[in-house]
Amino acid sequence: MDFRLDYTEDQEQFAREVRAWLEENVPEGLEPIKDVKKMSMEQWEKRREFTRALGKKGWLYPRYPTEYGGGGLGIDAHFVLIEELAKYDFSLPPLYDMGILCAPAILACGTEEQKKHHLPPMFRGEVLTWQLFTEPEAGTDAANQQTNALRYVKEGDHFVVNGQKIFVGSYPSKPEQFYLLTRSDLDAPRHQNLTSFVIPADLPGITVQPLDLFILSAFPATTGPTGANIEGVKHTVFFDDVKVPESCMIGKEGEGWTVTTATLDVEHGGGFGGATGNWVLEGFFEQCRNNPAVLKRLRENPQLVECVIDIYTIAQIQRLWGLRNASGVGGFYAGPQLALFLKISGTRIAPQMAKVLGPQIFADEGPWNMENSLFEIGQRCAVALAPGGTPESYKINISRALAMGR
Ligand SMILES: Cc1cc2nc3c(=O)[nH]c(=O)nc-3n(C[C@H](O)[C@H](O)[C@H](O)COP(=O)(O)OP(=O)(O)OC[C@H]3O[C@@H](n4cnc5c(N)ncnc54)[C@H](O)[C@@H]3O)c2cc1C
């Protein structure tokens, strides 16, 4: 296992190419964003422009097959892209709703026709996709879908969808499509009664209603360059007799759970989580090293050094674990293990940082202020355990790895 953090010669050569391209192609005026709740619509549109430029270059989906418009690159190149974009404080993709949670399922379970139809516009960054899984009675237990996707026998070639999805979407710009999990059979056993679709978001009978939530992101998503998903900006989507053409189905009828599992494998830690820098922690260590007031607190309260060491150890584990997973040697269920660790780490790190930095941390100016109120953002988001799945949903997956789960 190679835990090198510096580039090899080949990687450095590609990094130079990436840097030169970024120099030319980052849209003028596009700002990195640390607190997504402060992002303006104008900045959001600029991100979209940047996303399209990356898509045109084949770098939005760097490792996906070129025949569908992906970059056809290897894991090294993908990692270099992530690192170089992170230097500009951008994530890859720069916008969350680019279908990163939908494309893997289409690739794994879609027909050739579906891949050719759906993947190229997603890879070019032309469409936004919201993931519509959660229902009022189906969160951690995602298989407990209540939405009905009953074949409308009289017309034969489409389904009629009725029901409600909740906690979905993000920034209030309508997406082009929805990635939808539905219950398609009222009688079939659990896990064999679901069907997945990718549908146009403007089908008649669909209503999108904003949900007023506390603005946050999941802690792991906040600590590095963000995908600019304003996770606290969510929606309820209602379906009233929505006619969904059969051609929108992904995989076969009744195989929705297989399609969903392909998605959850990616969502629950299949990416580069933890592998890149962690802004909140870097900002914290910077304070511990260079802020005279924090140094004084540490000198006068040696027990606080224990907290700093604990946080430092967590940070190292996150980074190395992330690198291990990103390089593909983590094996099955490595994603949920890391995702669980990252989420739980937030709840452990946030109160320890508060102890070390003291009450002044909430000051929004002067020497106590971590850049862009980073500390406040970290505190706010550490309490969010539901986005992307509760810790319990990860534990269910891990118990499968231990041959103890369902
Ligand atoms: C900010 C935000 C963004 C989101 N984005 C999306 C999105 O884009 N698309 C989408 O489809 N969904 C999204 N969700 C929904 C998210 O996936 C669900 O909130 C999550 O899966 C939890 O489901 P729930 O809210 O129904 O809570 P529940 O599953 O009802 O959980 C409630 C509580 O019970 C606990 N619990 C549940 N099951 C067990 C168990 N078996 N054992 C022990 N304890 C358990 C949980 O840990 C939790 O504390 C988002 C949610 C939030 C808050």
The ligand as an SDF file (V2000), in Angstrom:
LIG
                    3D

 53 58  0  0  0  0  0  0  0  0999 V2000
  -30.3160   17.9080    4.7570 C   0  0  0  0  0  0  0  0  0  0  0  0
  -30.8500   16.6300    4.1790 C   0  0  0  0  0  0  0  0  0  0  0  0
  -30.6140   16.3000    2.8420 C   0  0  0  0  0  0  0  0  0  0  0  0
  -31.1790   15.1440    2.2710 C   0  0  0  0  0  0  0  0  0  0  0  0
  -31.0470   14.9020    0.9090 N   0  0  0  0  0  0  0  0  0  0  0  0
  -31.7470   13.8810    0.3490 C   0  0  0  0  0  0  0  0  0  0  0  0
  -31.7860   13.6900   -1.0860 C   0  0  0  0  0  0  0  0  0  0  0  0
  -31.2000   14.4780   -1.8570 O   0  0  0  0  0  0  0  0  0  0  0  0
  -32.5050   12.6530   -1.6000 N   0  0  0  0  0  0  0  0  0  0  0  0
  -33.1850   11.7800   -0.7960 C   0  0  0  0  0  0  0  0  0  0  0  0
  -33.8030   10.8670   -1.3300 O   0  0  0  0  0  0  0  0  0  0  0  0
  -33.1740   11.9270    0.5710 N   0  0  0  0  0  0  0  0  0  0  0  0
  -32.4750   12.9630    1.1420 C   0  0  0  0  0  0  0  0  0  0  0  0
  -32.4870   13.1460    2.5250 N   0  0  0  0  0  0  0  0  0  0  0  0
  -33.1860   12.2210    3.3540 C   0  0  0  0  0  0  0  0  0  0  0  0
  -32.2470   11.3340    4.1600 C   0  0  0  0  0  0  0  0  0  0  0  0
  -31.6910   10.3310    3.3380 O   0  0  0  0  0  0  0  0  0  0  0  0
  -33.0840   10.7900    5.3000 C   0  0  0  0  0  0  0  0  0  0  0  0
  -33.3840   11.8630    6.1590 O   0  0  0  0  0  0  0  0  0  0  0  0
  -32.3410    9.7190    6.0550 C   0  0  0  0  0  0  0  0  0  0  0  0
  -32.2350    8.5650    5.2450 O   0  0  0  0  0  0  0  0  0  0  0  0
  -33.0670    9.3820    7.3750 C   0  0  0  0  0  0  0  0  0  0  0  0
  -34.3920    9.1080    7.1520 O   0  0  0  0  0  0  0  0  0  0  0  0
  -35.5390    9.7900    8.0630 P   0  0  0  0  0  0  0  0  0  0  0  0
  -35.3420   11.2570    8.0240 O   0  0  0  0  0  0  0  0  0  0  0  0
  -36.8440    9.2280    7.5970 O   0  0  0  0  0  0  0  0  0  0  0  0
  -35.2200    9.3170    9.5280 O   0  0  0  0  0  0  0  0  0  0  0  0
  -35.5160    7.8820   10.1390 P   0  0  0  0  0  0  0  0  0  0  0  0
  -35.0080    6.8200    9.2450 O   0  0  0  0  0  0  0  0  0  0  0  0
  -36.9540    7.8310   10.5060 O   0  0  0  0  0  0  0  0  0  0  0  0
  -34.6300    7.9670   11.4270 O   0  0  0  0  0  0  0  0  0  0  0  0
  -35.0530    8.6400   12.6030 C   0  0  0  0  0  0  0  0  0  0  0  0
  -34.1360    8.2710   13.7390 C   0  0  0  0  0  0  0  0  0  0  0  0
  -34.2120    6.8550   14.0000 O   0  0  0  0  0  0  0  0  0  0  0  0
  -32.9410    6.2460   13.9140 C   0  0  0  0  0  0  0  0  0  0  0  0
  -33.0620    4.9220   13.2880 N   0  0  0  0  0  0  0  0  0  0  0  0
  -33.6300    4.6380   12.0770 C   0  0  0  0  0  0  0  0  0  0  0  0
  -33.5400    3.3090   11.8160 N   0  0  0  0  0  0  0  0  0  0  0  0
  -32.9130    2.7350   12.8610 C   0  0  0  0  0  0  0  0  0  0  0  0
  -32.5150    1.3860   13.1650 C   0  0  0  0  0  0  0  0  0  0  0  0
  -32.7680    0.3760   12.3320 N   0  0  0  0  0  0  0  0  0  0  0  0
  -31.8660    1.1810   14.3350 N   0  0  0  0  0  0  0  0  0  0  0  0
  -31.5990    2.2070   15.1870 C   0  0  0  0  0  0  0  0  0  0  0  0
  -31.9510    3.4890   14.9550 N   0  0  0  0  0  0  0  0  0  0  0  0
  -32.5900    3.7660   13.8130 C   0  0  0  0  0  0  0  0  0  0  0  0
  -32.1090    7.1930   13.0310 C   0  0  0  0  0  0  0  0  0  0  0  0
  -30.7330    7.1350   13.3100 O   0  0  0  0  0  0  0  0  0  0  0  0
  -32.6610    8.5530   13.4110 C   0  0  0  0  0  0  0  0  0  0  0  0
  -32.0330    9.0300   14.5750 O   0  0  0  0  0  0  0  0  0  0  0  0
  -31.9210   14.2730    3.0870 C   0  0  0  0  0  0  0  0  0  0  0  0
  -32.0920   14.5730    4.4560 C   0  0  0  0  0  0  0  0  0  0  0  0
  -31.5880   15.7310    4.9880 C   0  0  0  0  0  0  0  0  0  0  0  0
  -31.8360   16.0500    6.4440 C   0  0  0  0  0  0  0  0  0  0  0  0
  1  2  1  0
  2  3  1  0
  2 52  2  0
  3  4  2  0
  4  5  1  0
  4 50  1  0
  5  6  2  0
  6  7  1  0
  6 13  1  0
  7  8  2  0
  7  9  1  0
  9 10  1  0
 10 11  2  0
 10 12  1  0
 12 13  2  0
 13 14  1  0
 14 15  1  0
 14 50  1  0
 15 16  1  0
 16 17  1  0
 16 18  1  0
 18 19  1  0
 18 20  1  0
 20 21  1  0
 20 22  1  0
 22 23  1  0
 23 24  1  0
 24 25  2  0
 24 26  1  0
 24 27  1  0
 27 28  1  0
 28 29  2  0
 28 30  1  0
 28 31  1  0
 31 32  1  0
 32 33  1  0
 33 34  1  0
 33 48  1  0
 34 35  1  0
 35 36  1  0
 35 46  1  0
 36 37  1  0
 36 45  1  0
 37 38  2  0
 38 39  1  0
 39 40  1  0
 39 45  2  0
 40 41  1  0
 40 42  2  0
 42 43  1  0
 43 44  2  0
 44 45  1  0
 46 47  1  0
 46 48  1  0
 48 49  1  0
 50 51  2  0
 51 52  1  0
 52 53  1  0
M  END
$$$$
